[in-house]
Amino acid sequence: MVPDNLLYTREHEWVLLLQNGNARVGITDYAQHELGDIVHVEMPEVEKRLEKGDTAAEIESVKSVASVYAPVTGTVVACNESLDPADVNGNPYDKGWLFEMSCDTTDGLLNPTEYRGIIS
């Protein structure tokens, strides 16, 4: 499942560009499937400045711990405070979003067709 309204990274994060110019970030369905049952998410600090590729969050599953990388350069402006780790598995593109950050540019992000090519 690769929604057409999102951008993606090679590390399996998705980015939704919001009307206010911020980027909402989560992990893809492919990533959650590979991780297995997610039991804990360690969120970034609000107001933390991240460079593209920096570790932003960590996801703990029954299989392993995985890093979530900043897909863009910017500042974390919000975290999904109501996130239930099970939502990352069951609804990764809606309730399972992780954090929002300011977004200077989307250079280097993949469109849905490019991302589908990576995971197929």
N, C-alpha and C positions, 0 to 999 in steps of 0.2 A: 504494500500500500504506500504510494508516493503521491500525496496531494499536489495538484498543479498550482496552487496559490502560494507555495513556499519556495525558499531557496535552501540549498543544502551544502554541507561540507563533506570532504572525503573521510572525515572522522565520524560521520553519521549523526551530526547535529542538524537540526532544521532551524530556519530563521523565518519568522513572519514579520514583515515590515508593517508597522502600525502607522496610522494616520498622523500621529504626532512626531514621526520620524525615528522613533525608537524601534529596536529589534527585540521581539519576543523569541526566546530560545528554548529548545527542548531536544530530546534525542528521538531519532527516527524509529519507526516500527521495526525495521531491520535490526537496529541496535538493541532495542529492548528484547527482541526475540533471542538474539545471541547471548544476552546477559542472563536470561532466565528470570525467575521471580525476584523482583526488586524489594529489598527490605528497609533500605535507608537511603536518604539523599542528603548530602552535606552541601548547603547552598553557599554562594559567595556572599561577601559582606556588601550591603548597600553602600553606595558611594565609592566603592573600590574601582580604581582605574585598571583596565585590562588591555593588554596588547593582543592583537589577533594571535591565536595559538597558545596563549597563557592558559594554565589550568584554572578553570572558573568554578567548577563544582566536582563532587565525587559521588558516584552512585555505587552502592553496595548491593550486590545480589547474592543469592545462595551459592553462586558459582565463583564470584570474584568481586574485586573493587575496580571500577573503571573511572577514568578522568573524563570530564566534560570540558572541552576547550572553548575559549572565547572565539566565536566565528568571525568577529569583527573587532576593531579597536574602538573602545569607548568606556563609559563609566556605568557600572551596575546601578540602575535606578529603582528596581523592585525585584522582590523574590515572591514566588508563589507560596505565600504563607499557609494557605489552606491545602497544600499538596499532601495527598495520601500516596505513599510510594506505590501502592497498587495501581493508581491511576496512570503511572508512567508505563506500566504494562498494558493496562486495559484501554487507555484513551490517550496515547502519547501526543496527539496533535491538538488536544483540546484541554481537558482538565489536567493533563500530565505535563504542561509547560513548566519550565524550571525558573527562569529569571528573565528580566528585561534589562536592556542596556542601551545607552545612547549609541548612535551608529553614524560614524563619519563617512563610510563608504562600504559598498557591498562588493568591491572588487575581489575576485577570486572565489566567490561563491558559485555553486553549480545550479543550473536550472533543473527542473524535474527530469527532463530527458537525459541530461548528462548524468544525474545521480542514478537513474534507473540503469544506465549502462555500467555503472560501477558495481551495483549489487546483483546484476543478473549473471 
